[in-house]
Each structure stands twice: as structure tokens, then as C-alpha cells.
């Protein structure tokens, strides 16, 4: 009986992934839209996120009307590759991922971890599969934005240091919005800070204990630099030697809340 139940769960998982991907392959929507301002999101981040990337969710909740106003702006303008630059599209989706993640936390606050937010079928659906994002008639979840848009379309591993999953081990939430005109510099800075952060990556002359992100998405880093080690060395003042052991730290899913 247990074996049959396990097989059913596995089948449901495969079908869920297939259905999600099938619905999100055509992410280049032919819509009438123009790039939006991220000024509102920028102001909220500067107000409620510390320089270390910790979030004052309780205070953020009191200003949820302003967050909702920004999200309505996003919902009115789906990126269009014909009228938006690559940087405008990329900045939009990074900001959208981060802002909708904050909204999801606020909807369930107080919560100890984003993983405590449940939806759908146990062991199959996760919080990242909740379809609560609607942009100009199109429906998304956080997984869609990350795995069907940001990663495959833009093919830039720096994305992993820019999006934040509301957890302590995630790359810190930047306390300013990503902007098209400064995007390249912001992404470089985000990745450099993440790799150099001793709370999330412990890199020394004799060992390199790095975030699980570099294991989970190793293919993205290998695509951009040839190997995870080579990618890390792009951002380190003292490179990791070829014989230095490379291991991965446990991931802390506790809420990235400022105390």
C-alpha cells in the first residue's frame, strides 16, 4: 500500500511539473504595455529592509496599501520583448519575484518560515506553486517566474543573488529596487556581496563551504563560468585553489525577519 501511495505521489509530481511547464513555455506575451516605474518598491525597500537584507515584516504590513499599489502597477504591464529592453524586462521580473514574495509572507504573517505556507497536494505542491500572481490576464506562481522566465530566458546566474525567498540563507533582499539603467552593476554587486558574506558562504585558504544554491543550480554557474569554482573566483579577491575542498552548507529556511 505504501509503495502504491508513493508511486501515485511521484506521478502527481511529474504531472504537476509537466502541466506547469506546458502553461509557461510561451512567456513572450504579445501585450500592449510600456515599462513601469519601480519607485514605489524602491521606497518600501529603503524603509523596511536593513542594509543586511533583513525585513521588518510587522512594519511592512502596516504599509501594505503602498505595496499593493506597486503590485497593481506590475499587474497592469506585462513585459513585452518588442517594446521593452532586455534590462527592463529582467529588472521587472526580479522586482516582481521579490515583491510578490513579500506579499505572500504578509498575507500569512506571522509565520516562522515561508515553507510553513501550505497549498495544494502534500509532498507535490509547495508555497512556490501557489498561483496568486495575475499580470494582464496571465497567471503565474513564483516557480514560473524563476524557472520559466528568469533562468531560461535571461541565462544569467547572477539572478540567484538577486531574487530572495524570504529565508535566512537566501541572498539578502537588496534594500533598493533593481533598475534597468543600473542593472548590470547591481547584479554584480549582489553576487559579490552574497559570495563574500560569511553568514552564507565561508571561504578561506583551506576550505570553501558555500551556499546550497551553488549545488542546486550548478548548471547555471557552469554555463556562465565553466565550473562552480570558476564562478566563485570571479567575485573573490583571493581565489579558491584547485585543490581546496568545496562543500555545501545546510540551508536555513527561517524567516529573514529583522528582530
C-alpha positions in Angstrom: 0.0 0.0 0.0 2.8 2.4 0.9 4.5 1.6 -2.4 1.4 2.4 -4.4 0.9 5.7 -2.5 4.5 6.7 -3.2 4.1 5.9 -6.9 0.9 8.0 -7.0 2.6 10.9 -5.3 5.5 10.6 -7.8 3.1 10.5 -10.7 1.3 13.6 -9.5 4.6 15.4 -9.1 5.6 14.6 -12.7 2.2 15.7 -14.0 2.3 18.9 -12.0 5.7 19.8 -13.3 4.7 19.0 -16.9 1.5 21.0 -16.6 3.3 24.0 -15.1 5.9 24.0 -17.9 3.4 23.4 -20.6 1.5 26.5 -19.5 4.6 28.7 -19.2 6.6 27.9 -22.3 5.3 30.9 -24.2 6.4 33.6 -21.8 7.0 36.2 -24.5 3.5 37.7 -24.3 2.3 39.8 -27.1 0.7 42.5 -25.0 0.4 46.3 -25.2 2.5 47.6 -22.4 5.3 50.0 -21.5 8.0 49.7 -18.8 6.8 50.7 -15.4 8.4 52.8 -12.6 9.8 50.8 -9.6 9.9 54.0 -7.5 7.3 52.7 -5.0 9.0 49.4 -4.5 12.4 51.2 -4.1 10.9 53.4 -1.4 9.4 50.5 0.5 12.7 48.6 0.4 14.7 51.5 1.7 12.1 51.9 4.5 11.6 48.3 5.7 14.8 46.4 4.7 18.1 46.7 6.6 21.4 47.0 4.8 22.0 43.4 5.7 18.8 42.4 3.9 16.6 41.6 6.9 12.9 42.7 6.6 10.7 44.4 9.2 7.6 42.5 8.1 5.4 43.7 11.0 6.0 47.4 10.0 5.8 46.4 6.3 2.3 45.0 7.0 1.1 48.5 8.2 2.2 49.9 4.8 0.6 47.1 2.7 -1.6 49.5 0.8 1.6 51.0 -0.8 2.9 47.5 -1.6 -0.5 46.6 -3.2 -0.4 49.8 -5.3 3.0 48.8 -6.6 1.8 45.3 -7.4 -1.3 46.7 -9.2 1.2 48.7 -11.4 3.1 45.5 -12.2 -0.2 43.7 -12.9 -1.1 46.4 -15.5 2.1 46.0 -17.6 3.3 42.6 -18.7 6.8 42.8 -20.2 6.9 42.7 -24.0 10.1 41.9 -25.8 9.1 44.2 -28.7 8.8 47.3 -26.7 10.9 46.6 -23.6 14.7 46.3 -23.5 16.2 43.1 -22.0 17.3 45.1 -18.9 13.8 46.5 -18.4 12.3 43.0 -18.6 14.9 41.5 -16.3 14.5 44.2 -13.7 10.8 43.9 -13.8 10.8 40.1 -13.2 13.4 40.3 -10.4 11.4 43.0 -8.6 8.2 41.2 -9.2 9.6 38.0 -7.7 10.8 39.8 -4.6 7.7 42.0 -4.2 5.2 39.1 -4.6 7.3 37.0 -2.1 6.9 39.8 0.5 3.2 40.0 -0.3 2.9 36.2 0.3 4.6 36.5 3.7 2.4 39.4 4.7 -0.7 37.5 3.8 0.2 34.7 6.2 2.1 36.8 8.8 3.2 35.9 11.4 4.9 32.8 10.0 8.2 31.3 11.1 9.2 30.1 7.6 8.0 30.6 4.0 7.8 26.8 3.8 5.1 26.8 6.5 2.7 28.3 4.0 0.9 25.2 2.5 -1.1 24.8 -0.6 -2.3 22.0 -2.9 -1.2 18.4 -2.6 1.1 17.5 0.2 4.7 16.5 -1.0 3.7 17.7 -4.5 2.8 21.4 -4.3 4.9 23.9 -2.4 4.4 27.5 -1.5 6.2 28.4 -4.8 3.4 26.7 -6.7 0.6 29.0 -5.4 -0.9 30.8 -8.4 -1.6 34.2 -6.9 0.1 36.4 -9.5 -2.0 37.8 -12.3 -0.4 40.1 -14.8 -2.6 41.4 -17.7 -4.7 38.3 -17.8 -1.8 35.8 -17.3 -1.5 33.7 -14.2 1.8 32.9 -12.5 3.4 31.4 -9.4 6.9 32.1 -8.0 8.3 29.0 -9.6 7.0 30.2 -13.0 8.9 33.5 -12.7 12.1 31.9 -11.5 12.3 28.7 -13.6 10.3 29.5 -16.7 11.2 33.1 -17.2 14.3 34.4 -15.3 16.6 31.4 -15.6 15.8 30.1 -19.1 15.2 33.4 -20.9 17.9 35.6 -19.5 20.5 32.9 -18.8 22.4 34.9 -16.2 23.4 33.1 -12.9 23.6 36.5 -11.1 19.8 36.2 -10.9 20.4 33.8 -8.0 21.9 36.6 -5.9 19.1 39.0 -6.8 15.9 37.1 -6.0 15.0 36.5 -2.4 13.0 33.6 -0.9 12.3 35.3 2.4 14.7 32.9 4.2 17.8 33.5 6.2 20.1 31.5 4.0 18.9 33.3 0.8 21.0 36.0 -0.7 19.9 39.1 1.2 17.0 41.1 -0.1 18.5 44.3 -1.6 17.2 47.4 0.1 16.7 49.1 -3.3 14.8 48.2 -6.4 16.6 46.8 -9.4 16.6 49.3 -12.2 17.2 48.8 -15.9 19.7 51.6 -16.2 21.9 50.2 -13.3 21.0 46.5 -13.6 24.4 45.1 -14.6 26.2 46.9 -11.8 23.5 45.9 -9.3 23.7 42.3 -10.3 27.5 42.2 -10.0 27.3 43.8 -6.6 24.6 41.5 -5.4 26.6 38.4 -6.3 29.8 39.8 -4.9 28.2 40.6 -1.6 26.5 37.2 -1.4 29.7 35.2 -2.1 31.7 37.3 0.4 29.0 37.1 3.1 30.5 34.9 5.9 27.0 34.1 7.1 26.1 32.4 3.8 29.4 31.4 2.4 32.5 30.5 4.4 35.5 30.7 2.1 39.1 30.5 3.3 42.5 29.4 2.2 41.9 25.8 3.3 38.2 25.2 2.7 35.2 26.6 0.9 31.8 26.0 2.5 29.3 27.6 0.2 25.6 28.0 -0.2 23.4 25.1 -1.4 22.3 27.5 -4.2 25.6 26.7 -5.9 24.7 23.0 -5.8 21.0 23.3 -6.6 21.7 25.4 -9.7 25.2 24.3 -10.5 24.3 24.0 -14.2 23.6 27.8 -14.3 27.0 28.6 -12.8 28.8 26.0 -15.0 27.2 27.5 -18.1 28.4 31.0 -17.2 31.9 30.2 -16.0 32.8 26.5 -16.7 32.5 25.4 -13.1 31.1 26.5 -9.8 34.7 27.1 -8.5 35.5 29.3 -11.5 32.3 31.2 -11.0 33.0 31.8 -7.3 36.5 33.0 -8.2 35.1 35.7 -10.5 33.9 37.5 -7.3 36.6 36.6 -4.8 39.6 38.8 -4.1 41.5 35.6 -3.1 40.5 32.8 -5.5 39.8 29.3 -4.3 42.7 27.0 -5.2 42.1 24.0 -7.5 42.6 21.5 -4.6 40.6 23.4 -1.9 37.7 21.2 -0.9 34.3 22.6 -1.9 31.3 21.7 0.3 27.8 23.0 0.7 26.3 24.4 3.9 22.9 23.4 5.3 20.1 25.8 4.3 18.3 27.8 6.9 14.7 28.4 5.9 13.9 30.6 8.9 12.1 33.8 8.0 14.6 36.6 7.1 13.0 38.9 9.7 14.7 41.8 11.4 14.5 41.3 15.2 
